[in-house]
């Protein structure tokens, strides 16, 4: 990733407890993703800089904190953001393959592996969406639930809502199989809803 999201870990407020600051790259600068008030509430020493909101919006983490704090920070990078399968090849080796495009449009919160169309191959039902993010992150709500039919050899058919009958709104948190009059059915559980 050319412009990774970074997690900076250090005692930025000079307390004994480490704080975490998430940044994203804007014009090759590591800019905090949290609003000024959120960050100054977390790290009160920033209030001494008396920054206006416009000034804060253009400051990198390197400009907000002294060089020693930046150099001694642990920095973790998010360098892969796709929803994917991780195939265990054994001996600690994994092969990564991306999930189909519709599953890249939102989060994946719930997964159920079950043989949906009785061909003795495990199929996958998925649900997603995150609705309670901070305003600067927006909602992640483009998932309507997906069904992946196993074609074998690590290939999948991603069914449309019309083909699968799955067309959900809301944040799916769990998928459960149930029997209804001897037939296999599925319940997609959402926040305060079914």
Steps between C-alpha positions, in 0.01 A plus 500: 500500500651831397325702769434265792292572806731502802450433870745692722546371856679700769444692824415816305353675805816415696303271730596142577221364277557483125249669271418397146463744212377396157624700201441495127719638227394833347751667267769266639432614859382272784186686608289385800159367399328610819347843537688759706268472800525119504879510498535782756257316731721191469828692531437821700859626450400589143272773638813700588570545128176702478439393141205621298304227322634607160858486624446160661354362176828568319739372770674165474568289807866599458398867533274442801756313714870542566754301302596275794142379542468432130831311480418285804145417387406154389344534156274235347385529140181375339633377169215272383140615512314248284261240641662167421542129557819382668558142385711298744761319290667347808840569655391852596439602136181662379375596157286813481219535247257791487130447555279591200445870424157540673665402827754783466226764520439464874624324811458127562374446857338157487591181315326162491646206312236247398403291198224727368410308185574142609795417275725397792718809462509767770340826385528833682232742622627845598354812658648838576462875551615729781266787580632652824828654383621846586377762248839537330497130408146491359278193501606175339164379373530360147452133597163335449628155595676264262500132416810344344438163336805275497595397144808307622869577457466811717257668261161645588180626341388817675122493474296814442222588743249371245678164478558450873193665651728685741439877491557658842545845646675572829806367676501119492677356806433126471357242259341182636357190330157379617261227390145607410264208433800286408644758258834678551454875550731778618453787743709815453517680837530878493529762775165482684340332199473160327 
